[in-house]
């Protein structure tokens, strides 16, 4: 188990009362036991012949499962990077996001209820990208001061 101080400690406003603030500490420790939190994780949409390329070139009903799994994996890895500062988590999340960047937008196909099934995974993938984008910038700014 990893001990997590209250969120204010991460933001630099801690008053010195380091504590395991609930329910965040319990949830974080539960998240660490999930497969999406593994340090050696990778995208499920990676090609078996070339893992730097996507297995599915577009998003359709057959790629939905991979997209959902990868979105949760990228989001979890981004959160772990934010909380721990461990670059392994950042690299894992970036590898997943960059793989989806290589997909062909012209091969995205509407399928029954895709607007329902892809909304939450898309939000998670976008949130992971934003967490990484602004966390990296904040760390660079801190290093200058």
C-alpha positions, 0 to 999 in steps of 0.5 A, spaced: 500 500 500 502 507 498 500 512 503 497 518 500 497 525 504 491 529 503 491 533 496 493 540 499 500 536 500 500 535 493 499 542 491 504 545 496 499 548 501 500 543 506 499 545 513 504 540 516 498 535 518 500 530 514 494 525 514 491 519 510 485 523 508 479 519 506 475 517 502 481 519 497 486 515 500 482 508 500 480 509 493 487 511 491 490 504 494 484 500 491 486 503 484 493 501 485 491 494 485 487 494 478 491 492 472 490 499 469 495 501 475 501 496 473 508 499 471 509 495 465 502 496 462 501 498 455 495 499 450 491 493 448 490 497 441 497 495 439 499 491 433 502 484 435 507 485 429 509 492 430 507 495 438 508 502 435 502 502 431 495 501 432 491 494 431 485 498 429 486 503 424 479 507 426 474 506 431 468 502 430 464 496 434 470 491 433 475 496 436 470 499 442 473 494 447 480 496 446 478 503 446 475 503 453 480 499 456 486 504 453 482 510 455 481 507 463 489 505 463 491 512 460 487 516 465 489 511 471 497 512 469 496 519 468 493 520 475 498 515 478 504 520 475 500 526 478 500 523 485 507 520 485 511 524 480 514 517 477 516 518 470 514 511 468 506 512 469 507 518 465 511 514 459 505 509 459 500 514 459 503 517 453 505 511 449 497 509 449 495 516 447 500 517 442 498 510 439 491 513 438 494 519 435 496 514 429 489 512 427 486 514 421 480 519 422 477 517 416 476 510 418 472 512 424 465 508 423 459 510 426 456 504 429 449 502 433 449 507 440 457 509 439 455 516 441 453 512 448 459 507 448 464 512 447 463 518 450 466 516 457 472 513 454 473 519 450 473 523 456 478 519 460 483 519 454 482 527 453 483 528 461 489 523 461 492 528 456 490 534 459 493 532 466 500 530 463 500 536 459 499 541 465 502 537 470 509 537 466 508 544 465 507 545 472 513 541 474 518 545 469 515 552 472 517 549 479 524 547 476 525 554 474 524 557 481 
